[in-house]
């Protein structure tokens, strides 16, 4: 959408709006779109480089994947142990 595209704004409005109300909404939408500040060029460039780099080298290192999988498995086992202790009448939630 360009900064002030009234046709796009009209397509986004509900068809149940009265024509006068719809035109007022289009006018407000155009004013808001025109007043929207753009980020600094250096910020946009840095963001573009980071996003492009994330897409190109988006693969996670296998060592990190193994560490994450092991930590999730250990967390799950710890939670199962707490649940078993609770069912047995002991553990941190015993009354």
N, C-alpha and C positions, 0 to 999 in steps of 0.2 A: 504494500500500500504506500503510495506517495504521501508526503506530509499532509496534503490537503486534497484528498480524492473524495468528492461528495458522493459519487456513485457507489463507492465501496461502503461509505457510512450508511447510505440509504439501504443497501442490501442487508446490513446488520440490524436494522431496526425492525421492530415488530410490525406486521402488516395491519394490525388493529389500530395503530396510531392515526389520529386525524391528520389530514394533509398539513395544516398549519403547525401542529405540534411536531410533526416529522421534520418540517423545514427548520424549525427552531432547534431541534436536536442536531440536525446536520450542521447548522451554523455553530453550535457549541462544539461539536466534534471537530470541525475545521479549525476553530480558534484554539482548542486544546492541542491539536496536532501541530499547528504552526508555532505554538509557544513551547513545545517540548524541546528541551535542550539536548544537543548532541554531545556525546563524550568527546574528550580531547582526542586529537588524531594519534598521539603517541599511545594512549590507552587502547584505542581501537586496534592499532597495529600490533601491540603486545598481545592483546586478546586473540587476534587472528593467528599470530604465530603459535601461541600456546594451544589453541584448538587444533590447528593443523598438525602440530607436533604430537598431540594426544591421539589423533586419528592415525597418524603414520606409525608411531611407536606405542600403540595402545596395549600391547601385550604385557601382561604382568610376568615378572620373572618367576620361573618355576620354583625357585627356593622360597620365594614369598608365598606362593600358592600352597606349598607343602606346610609352611609354618601356620598359615591361616587355617588350613584344613585340620591340622593337629590341634590347634587351640580351640576350634569349634567342637571337635570330638571330645576333648578333655572337659570342656564346659558342659557338654551334654551328659557325659558320664558322671560328673559331679552332681548335676541336677537329679539324675536318676538315683544316685546314692542317697541324696537328701529325701527324695520321695519314698524310697524303700525304708529308710529309717523312720519316716513319719508314719507309714502304714504299720510298721512294726511296733509303734507306740513310743519310740524314742526320737531323738533328733532335736533340731532347734525349735520345732513347732509343737512339741509334746506338751500336754496340759498337766 
